[in-house]
Amino acid sequence: MNKLIKQLLVVLLLSPLAFSALAQPEKYVAGTHYTVLPAQVKTNDPSKIEVVEVFWYGCAHCFRFEPLIEDWEANLQADVDFVRFPGMWNELMKVHAQAFYAAEALDKVDVLHNPLFNAINVEGNRLQNEQQISALFAKHGVSADDFSKAFNSFSVRTKVNQAEAKMREYQVRSTPNMVVNGKYLISTGDAVRTQQEMLEVVNFLVNKERSSS
């Protein structure tokens, strides 16, 4: 009997703690720290938790975000699929998106991603046309012929068009933004004041998706 009473006392003592833990509000709240998209956007790999960075090479905030993103990406778990996504809502941004997808087609994103940022944000080269972008690619070992074939290829132009359509689904209006699993949009603002905090919200939502699967 004594043993049973002790067990009951333990349960009674622990129950308020358990209830308190369950009652704790979530650290980040929908509508305040992130937006729930009205319709889920299809992800590249449904078996993984997709995290999309919507960026623009001409965005100074994206340029400053890049070192944080690289550190964050280096510590990702295997169930997370990180995708760089060029944002666009004007013609110059479409040209820069075309440059990104050309680099991807040439398997040179790792080589050219930072130089594309640096050209605009450090060197003052706006990369406004094919000739200027070709010259940058040439500096990093891509011949003018190989660049032209990739930049003007049907597959690259198709990816640009698909990305432009997906922009509308993501409802992105600024850069950088993050999208988690095609469901949640995160950007800096009144509630999320720093880029580091934006990544903390991303991690929170990744864990949320992980626990719900």
C-alpha positions as CSV (number, residue, x, y, z in Angstrom):
1,M,0.0,0.0,0.0
2,N,2.8,2.4,0.9
3,K,4.4,1.8,-2.5
4,L,1.1,2.6,-4.3
5,I,0.6,5.8,-2.3
6,K,4.2,6.9,-3.2
7,Q,3.5,6.3,-6.9
8,L,0.3,8.3,-6.7
9,L,2.1,11.2,-4.9
10,V,4.7,11.3,-7.6
11,V,2.0,11.4,-10.3
12,L,0.2,14.2,-8.5
13,L,3.4,16.2,-8.0
14,L,4.5,15.9,-11.6
15,S,1.1,16.5,-13.2
16,P,1.2,20.3,-12.7
17,L,4.7,20.5,-14.2
18,A,3.6,18.5,-17.2
19,F,0.5,20.6,-17.7
20,S,2.6,23.8,-17.3
21,A,5.1,22.6,-20.0
22,L,2.2,21.8,-22.4
23,A,0.6,25.2,-21.7
24,Q,3.7,27.2,-22.5
25,P,3.1,29.4,-25.5
26,E,5.2,28.8,-28.6
27,K,8.1,31.1,-28.9
28,Y,7.2,32.2,-32.5
29,V,3.6,32.9,-33.5
30,A,1.9,32.7,-36.9
31,G,0.8,36.1,-38.1
32,T,3.4,37.8,-35.9
33,H,6.8,36.2,-36.6
34,Y,5.9,34.3,-39.8
35,T,3.0,34.1,-42.3
36,V,1.1,30.9,-43.1
37,L,0.7,30.8,-46.9
38,P,-2.9,30.4,-48.1
39,A,-2.0,27.4,-50.2
40,Q,1.0,25.1,-49.7
41,V,3.6,25.5,-52.5
42,K,4.9,22.3,-54.0
43,T,8.4,21.4,-52.8
44,N,11.2,19.8,-54.8
45,D,11.5,16.7,-52.6
46,P,8.5,15.8,-50.5
47,S,10.6,13.4,-48.4
48,K,12.5,16.3,-46.9
49,I,11.8,19.6,-45.2
50,E,12.5,22.3,-47.8
51,V,13.9,25.6,-46.8
52,V,14.0,28.3,-49.5
53,E,16.0,31.5,-49.4
54,V,14.5,34.1,-51.7
55,F,17.3,36.4,-52.6
56,W,18.4,39.0,-55.2
57,Y,22.0,39.7,-56.2
58,G,21.3,43.4,-56.2
59,C,20.0,43.4,-52.6
60,A,22.4,44.8,-50.0
61,H,20.5,43.0,-47.2
62,C,20.9,39.7,-49.1
63,F,24.6,40.4,-49.5
64,R,25.0,40.8,-45.8
65,F,22.8,37.8,-45.1
66,E,25.0,35.5,-47.2
67,P,27.7,34.7,-44.5
68,L,24.9,33.9,-42.0
69,I,23.2,31.6,-44.5
70,E,26.5,29.8,-45.2
71,D,27.1,29.1,-41.5
72,W,23.5,28.0,-41.1
73,E,23.6,25.7,-44.1
74,A,26.8,24.1,-42.9
75,N,25.0,22.8,-39.9
76,L,21.8,21.4,-41.5
77,Q,20.6,18.0,-40.8
78,A,20.1,15.4,-43.5
79,D,16.3,15.8,-43.6
80,V,16.5,19.5,-44.6
81,D,16.7,20.5,-48.3
82,F,18.1,24.0,-48.7
83,V,17.2,25.8,-52.0
84,R,18.4,29.1,-53.2
85,F,15.7,30.9,-55.1
86,P,16.2,34.1,-57.1
87,G,13.5,36.6,-56.4
88,M,12.2,38.8,-59.2
89,W,9.6,41.5,-59.8
90,N,11.3,43.5,-62.5
91,E,13.3,43.0,-65.6
92,L,16.8,43.5,-64.0
93,M,15.9,40.9,-61.4
94,K,14.9,38.5,-64.2
95,V,18.3,39.0,-65.8
96,H,20.0,38.2,-62.5
97,A,17.8,35.1,-62.0
98,Q,18.8,34.0,-65.5
99,A,22.5,34.4,-64.4
100,F,21.9,32.2,-61.3
101,Y,20.2,29.5,-63.3
102,A,22.9,29.6,-66.0
103,A,25.5,29.1,-63.2
104,E,23.4,26.2,-61.9
105,A,23.2,24.7,-65.4
106,L,27.0,24.9,-65.7
107,D,27.4,23.4,-62.1
108,K,29.2,26.6,-61.1
109,V,26.9,28.1,-58.4
110,D,29.5,27.5,-55.7
111,V,32.1,29.3,-57.8
112,L,30.0,32.2,-59.0
113,H,27.4,32.9,-56.3
114,N,29.6,35.2,-54.2
115,P,31.3,36.9,-57.2
116,L,27.8,37.8,-58.5
117,F,27.0,39.4,-55.2
118,N,30.4,41.2,-55.0
119,A,30.2,42.6,-58.5
120,I,27.0,44.5,-57.7
121,N,27.4,45.3,-54.0
122,V,31.2,45.9,-53.8
123,E,32.4,46.7,-57.3
124,G,29.4,48.8,-58.5
125,N,28.8,46.6,-61.6
126,R,25.1,46.3,-61.9
127,L,25.3,43.3,-64.3
128,Q,22.5,44.8,-66.4
129,N,23.0,42.7,-69.5
130,E,24.3,39.4,-71.0
131,Q,27.7,41.0,-72.0
132,Q,28.5,42.2,-68.5
133,I,27.5,38.9,-66.9
134,S,29.5,36.9,-69.6
135,A,32.6,38.9,-68.7
136,L,32.1,38.0,-65.0
137,F,31.7,34.3,-65.8
138,A,34.8,34.4,-68.0
139,K,36.8,35.7,-65.0
140,H,35.9,32.5,-63.2
141,G,36.7,30.0,-65.9
142,V,33.5,29.9,-68.1
143,S,34.1,30.5,-71.8
144,A,31.9,33.0,-73.6
145,D,30.5,30.2,-75.7
146,D,29.6,28.0,-72.8
147,F,28.1,30.9,-70.9
148,S,26.0,32.0,-73.9
149,K,24.7,28.5,-74.5
150,A,23.6,28.1,-70.9
151,F,22.3,31.7,-70.4
152,N,20.1,31.5,-73.5
153,S,19.1,27.8,-73.2
154,F,15.5,26.7,-73.2
155,S,16.0,25.0,-69.8
156,V,17.3,28.1,-68.1
157,R,14.6,30.4,-69.6
158,T,12.0,27.8,-68.5
159,K,13.4,27.8,-64.9
160,V,13.2,31.6,-64.9
161,N,9.6,31.5,-66.0
162,Q,8.7,28.8,-63.4
163,A,10.4,30.8,-60.7
164,E,8.5,33.9,-61.6
165,A,5.3,32.0,-61.3
166,K,6.3,30.5,-58.0
167,M,7.1,34.0,-56.7
168,R,3.4,34.8,-56.8
169,E,2.7,31.6,-54.8
170,Y,5.2,32.5,-52.2
171,Q,3.7,36.0,-52.0
172,V,7.2,37.5,-51.5
173,R,7.4,41.3,-51.6
174,S,11.0,41.8,-50.4
175,T,14.3,40.1,-50.1
176,P,15.8,38.2,-48.3
177,N,12.8,36.1,-47.3
178,M,12.7,32.4,-46.2
179,V,10.0,29.8,-47.0
180,V,9.8,26.6,-44.9
181,N,8.3,23.6,-46.6
182,G,6.1,25.6,-48.9
183,K,3.9,26.6,-46.0
184,Y,5.5,29.4,-44.0
185,L,7.0,32.8,-45.1
186,I,9.5,34.5,-42.9
187,S,11.0,38.0,-43.3
188,T,12.4,40.7,-41.1
189,G,10.1,43.4,-39.7
190,D,8.6,44.7,-36.5
191,A,8.6,41.2,-34.8
192,V,11.6,39.6,-36.4
193,R,14.2,42.4,-36.2
194,T,17.4,40.7,-37.3
195,Q,18.5,38.3,-40.0
196,Q,19.8,36.0,-37.3
197,E,16.4,35.9,-35.7
198,M,14.9,35.1,-39.1
199,L,17.0,32.0,-39.1
200,E,15.9,31.1,-35.6
201,V,12.3,31.3,-36.8
202,V,13.3,29.0,-39.7
203,N,14.8,26.5,-37.3
204,F,11.7,26.7,-35.1
205,L,9.5,25.9,-38.1
206,V,11.7,23.1,-39.3
207,N,11.4,21.5,-35.9
208,K,7.7,22.1,-36.1
209,E,7.5,20.3,-39.4
210,R,9.8,17.5,-38.2
211,S,7.6,16.8,-35.1
212,S,4.4,16.7,-37.2
213,S,5.7,14.2,-39.7
